[in-house]
Amino acid sequence: SVQPDMYPGNCWAFKGSQGYLVVRLSMKIYPTAFTVEHIPKTLSPTGNITSAPKNFSVYGLDDEYQEEGKLLGEYVYDQDGEPLQIFPVMV
């Protein structure tokens, strides 16, 4: 599972510059916002957070076998902003 953890290096990382994450829920929901959290630059051992997400999109799926979901929003994580950032559903 994806768990919050503020210790540098304890993260769920993608290999390379792109990746995909699918979260399967036990029931259908209608989200209103998404939250992304990354350690701040001040806690990073290197003083930067280049591994933080930047551009990301969120899609809603009816089930795990659906090939194309409904776009719920396209977002940009601000590496100079707060560690925890909230992104409202755009649709």
CORTASUL-V552245 format. One record per pair of residues at least 12 apart in sequence whose C-alpha atoms are under 10 Angstrom apart, sorted by sequence separation. I is the first residue (numbers start at 1). J is the second residue. If there is no record, write none. Layout:
# CORTASUL-V552245
I/J
I/J
This chain:
# CORTASUL-V552245
40/52
58/70
59/71
60/72
75/87
38/51
39/52
58/71
59/72
60/73
74/87
75/88
38/52
57/71
58/72
59/73
73/87
74/88
75/89
37/52
38/53
57/72
58/73
59/74
73/88
74/89
75/90
36/52
37/53
57/73
58/74
72/88
73/89
74/90
36/53
56/73
57/74
58/75
72/89
73/90
56/74
57/75
71/89
72/90
73/91
2/21
55/74
56/75
57/76
71/90
72/91
55/75
56/76
71/91
2/23
54/75
55/76
56/77
70/91
1/23
53/75
54/76
55/77
53/76
54/77
55/78
34/58
53/77
54/78
52/77
53/78
54/79
52/78
53/79
11/38
52/79
11/39
51/79
31/60
50/79
8/38
9/39
30/60
49/79
6/37
7/38
8/39
29/60
48/79
49/80
52/83
58/89
4/36
5/37
6/38
7/39
8/40
28/60
48/80
58/90
4/37
5/38
6/39
28/61
4/38
5/39
6/40
17/51
28/62
8/43
9/44
16/51
18/53
28/63
7/43
8/44
9/45
17/53
20/56
22/58
6/43
7/44
8/45
14/51
17/54
18/55
19/56
20/57
21/58
22/59
23/60
24/61
8/46
13/51
18/56
20/58
22/60
23/61
24/62
25/63
34/72
41/79
13/52
14/53
22/61
24/63
25/64
33/72
34/73
38/77
40/79
41/80
13/53
24/64
32/72
33/73
37/77
39/79
40/80
41/81
23/64
31/72
34/75
36/77
38/79
40/81
22/64
35/77
40/82
41/83
39/82
40/83
38/82
39/83
40/84
37/82
38/83
39/84
37/83
38/84
36/83
37/84
38/85
36/84
37/85
35/84
36/85
37/86
35/85
36/86
34/85
35/86
36/87
34/86
35/87
33/86
34/87
35/88
33/87
34/88
32/87
33/88
34/89
32/88
33/89
31/88
32/89
33/90
31/89
32/90
30/89
32/91
6/83
